[in-house]
Amino acid sequence: MKSGMFAVALAFLSHCTADMAHVDVSSTSSLVTVGQLKVARQGHTGTLLPNGKVLIAGGASGGEFLASAELFDPSTRTFTQIANMTTRRAGHTATLLGNGAVLIIGGAERPDKNLASAEIFDPATGAFTPTGSMATARTDHSATMLQDGRVLVAGGSEVWPRGLTSAEVYDPKTGKFTPTGSMNEPRRPAGVVLLKSGEVLIAGGSGNNKSVLATAELYDPAKGVFTQIGPMTIRRHKHAASVLPDGSVLITGGSDETDWRGIYRSAEVFDPNAKKFRAVADMNALHFKHRSVELPDGRIVVVGGNRSVEIYDPKTRRFQVATGDLGRDYYFPSATVLNNGDVLIAGGYEEGNAITNSAWILNTSR
């Protein structure tokens, strides 16, 4: 698997007009370091559990794909190693199910072997157990919890760099995956979110032959059909997407087909009523191979691909830079919102592929 999560990037300065100027000021939110991961990792997942702890699972480190997992306890700010997953995985997804268990899907077991298998983590027992397998092995895919509790798995790559159009739905009641309608274009990895309507927005991503897409699609769970919409204001891959309080979607950063030479600081918003995208204020820095997460107060945290962490405020429609930074430009760290509204940031890799076991807490109080 030569997936997008292992690539490297240079900077590209996007345009900035007078009415879209970024705001280069620090917010009251600040970064502090916390205990280190037991294992340095990238391509891993971080999932908030019902008990308030965070499950960190899998990834890759030093050329090795990992089955190891650990728990972060916010009360002690420490990581504890737990039982291994059933399979080594990097580039997988992790989804918290309605019953409090975590569904872990796909990824790669080694560079030349992507996985169709899935497994369940039970917080009550601390154990991982196999569940049904997908029809297609995939990595760099998306997994989205639908309103009825099922999980939509879409796109990704079975054999790099060819993307997939296929999608499947996992039903926690049966433990099985069932094929659903296919996307109109192959995508890996894309910006994917559940809309308030119950539809799923899938925007941008990489197509075949390393192309980068501006197109987007909506998945209707009732019909099992993808409908093409868009395009976005620019083509993007390795970007991030999060839902704003009004139901619109903030899409940040990423790059064009030149990858490291085409990184963006730009952002845009998808209006689900008009089904259109529009540009908004630029970020203060270039962000690529990053994460975005939604805070309880509606703000969006953007972390990764740059040492700075930014917070988008939907009231001002501007990005602010958090006090402090990560020390280095880390790509694809995990970012998990804790019960108190703070954000755990863990792992990732820097240019040159050095992988870190560092972890931070973003204090998000205003």
N, C-alpha and C positions, 0 to 999 in steps of 0.2 A: 504494500500500500504506500504509494507516494502521494498521500492525500494532501489537500490544501493546508492542513494544520502544521505541516513541516516546512513550508516555504519561508522566504525572507524578503524584507522590503525597504525601499528608500522612500523619500518624501516627495509629495506633490502638493503644491499650494493651490487650493481652489480659489476661485474668484470671490471677492467680498465687496458687495455694493454698500452704499451708504445706509440703506434701510435694513441690511442684513449683517451689519458689523458685529463681530464677536466681542464679548466683554471680558477683558483680560484682568479679572480681579479674583481674589481668593474669597471663598465663602467661609462660613463658620464651621463647616464640616471639615474634619481633619483625620489624617491617617496615623495609626499607631501600629507598631509591629507586635505580633503575638508569637506564641510558641511555634516552633517549626514543625512542618509535616514530618512524619516518621520516614517517609520516602520522598525524594524529589520526584516530581511527576509533571507531565504535560499531556494534553489529550485526555484528561480525566474529567470526572463530573463531580459536582457538589450539590447535594440535595438536602433541604431543610426537612427534618423529621417532625412528627407530631409532638415529640417530647422536647423539642427545641434544640436538639443536637443536629450536627451536619454530617451526613455521610459523604466521604470522599472516596471515590472508587476508581480503580484501574488507571489507565494512562500508559505512558512510556517513559523510560528513564535509562540513559546511558546505552541506548540501542536495544534495551530489553522491554518487551511488552509485559504489563503487570496484571496479576490477578489480585494483588493486595488491596486492602481497603482499611480505612481508619475513620474514627469518629472525632469530631471537634465538639468540646463541651464549652459553651459560652460562659458558664459560671466559673470555670477554672481557667479558661483560655488555654486549654491543652489538647493535644491530639493523642489518641490511644489507638494502637493497631488492633484490628479485630480479625475474624476469620476471613479467609480469602474468598473471592468469587469462584464460581465453578470453572471459569475459563479466563485466560488472559485477554484483556480487551483494551484498546485505545481507539479514540474516535467514535465511541459508542454514545448512546443517550441514556438518561436516567429520568424517570417520570414518577412523581409521587401519585399513587392511586388513591381512590376515595376511601379505601380501608386502612390507609396509613402505611402500606407496603410500598416498596420502590421497584418499578419495572425497569430493568436494564436490558437494552436492545442492541444487537449487532456490534459494529466496530470491527477492528482487525486483531487477529491473534498473533500475526507476524506480518512482515512487509508484503508477502505474497499470498496472504490468506485472510480474506474478509469473512465475517461470520453471519449466518442466518439465525443463530441461536439467541435465546433470551433467558433471563433468570430473574428471580424475585428475591429482594432482601426483606426479611421480616424483622422489624425493630424489636419485637418482643423476645425473639430467640437469638437475634444477632447472626442468623444463618442465611446463606444464599442457597436457593434451590432452583433447578431448571424449570422452565415453563415452556409453552409451545414455541415452535420455531417459525420464522418467516418463510415465505415461498422463495425469497431472493436474499442472498447475502448482500449486506450493504454497510458502508461506512460513510461518514460525512452526511448522513441523512438527518431528517428532523423527526421529532416525536412530540405530538401535541395532544394534551388531554381535551377531549370533547366534552360538551355540557352533559352528556348522558353517561360519562364515566369511561367510555371507550377511549382508545389512544390511536390517533392517526399517525402512521409512519409513512413518510414520503421522500422520494428521490434518493440522493446520495450516489454512491458509486459501488458497483460490484467488481469491476476491473478498471483501475485507474489508467487513463484519465477520462474514461467514458462514463457519462452520467446516466442516471436512470430516470425514466418517466413514471415507473410503476409506483403504486402506493398500496398499503395494507392497513387493516384496522384490527387492533388487539382488543378482545373482549375479556375483561377480568373475571367475568362470571364463568366463562368456559375455559379460559387459559389458552385460547387459540387465536391465530391470525387469519384473517379472511381478506382476499384481494378486493380492492375497490377500484373505482375508475382511475385511469391514468392521467397524469399531468399532460399538458399540451407540449411541454418542452422538458428535456432532462435538466435537472438542477442539482448542484452540490457546491458548497453548502449555501443555503438561502436564508433570508430573514423571514421567520415564520412565527405568527402569533394567532391566538384565538380571539376573534372579535366578539363584541357583546351580542351580536346577532346570532352567534353560534357557528358562523362560517369561519374558515381558516384562511388567512392571508399568507401567501407564499410569494415573496418578492425577490427578484434578482437571483444571483448565484452564478455558478460556472456551468456552462453547457458542455457540449462535446468539442473536441479539438481546442480545449483551453479558452473557448470563447467566454465572454462575460455578458450577462443579460441585463437589460433594463426592463424587460417584461415582468408581469406579475400575474398571479392566478388566485381565484377564490374557490375553496372547496366547500360544497354544500353537503353536510352529513346526511340530510334527509334523502337526497337523491344519489349520493355517492358520485358526484360529478364535479370536475374541475372546469371553471370558466376563465378564459384568459381576459385580463384587464390591463390597465396601464397605458403607456409605460411610465416608469419612474422618471424623474427629471434627468438622471444619468444612469448608465449601467454600473452595477456594483456587485462585487463578491467579497466574501470575508468581512461582511458588515454586520450590523446588529439591529434588532427591531424590538420595540416595547410599546405596550398600550398605554395611552394617556387617559386621565380621568374622564374626558369627554367621549371616549371611545375611539378617537383617532389613533394613529400609529406613528411613533417617531422612529425614523430610520437613520442610522448614523454611520458615517465613515465608510470603510472598505477601500477598494481600489478598482482600477480598470484592468484590462488584459495585460498591461505591462507590470502588474503585480507590485513589487517593491518600488518601482519607479513611478507608480501612478496612484499613490495613497491620497485619500481625501481627508479634508477637515469638514467637508460639507455635510448637511443634514437635510432631510425632507420629511414631510408629514403626509400620511395617507388619510383621506377623508372617506370613511366607509359609506356615507350617504351619497356623495357625488361620485364615489369610486374613482377619485382622481388624486394625484400626487402634486404637492407644491413645495418649493424650497422654503426653508426657514433659516434662521441665523446660523452661521458657521460655528463649529466648535473652536476652541482656542488653540488646539493642537491637532496633529494628524493622528487618527486612530484607525487601526487595521488589525484584523485577527483579535478583536476585542469582544467584550460582553456588555450588554446593557440590562439592567434590572430595575424593576419598579418599586419605589418606596411606598410605605403606607400612606404618606401624605400626597402622593401623586407625582412627585419628582422622579426623574430617571437618572440613574448613575451609569456612567460610561467608564469602563475600566479595561485596560489592556492595550497593547500596541503602542504604548507611550508610557513614560514614567508618571505623567500627571493623570489624575482622576478628575473627571468633570461631572457636573450635575446640571441637568436641564430642568428649569423651573417653568411649568406650563403657564404660570401667571404672568411672568415677564417675557416668556418665550425666548429666553437667553440661556447660554451655558455659563456656569461659573466653575472656577478651578478650586478644588479642595486644598486646604492647607497641608503642606507636606507632599511627598511623592514616594513612588515605589523604589527609587534609587537607580533603577535601570528600566529600559523599555522591555517589559515582559509581554509575550504574546500568548493568547489563549489561556490566561489564568482562569480558575473558576471564580464565580462571584455569586454569593448566596445571601439573600436578605434574612437576617435573624428576626426572632420574635419581637425584639425591642426596636426594630427599624434600622439597626446598624447593618453593615455589610461585611461578611467575611470574604476576603480575597486570598486565594491560595495557589501556589505553584505557577506553572507556565515556563516559557523558555525565552532566552534572549537571542539577539543576532549572533550567529555562530553556533546556535543550537545548544548552548549550555543551559541545562535544566535546573530549576531552583526548588528548594523545599521551604522557601520563605513564605510567610503568611502575614496578613495585615487585617486590622479592623478599621473600617471607615465609620467614624462617629458622625451621624447624620443630623444631629440636633441643629436647629437654625441659630 
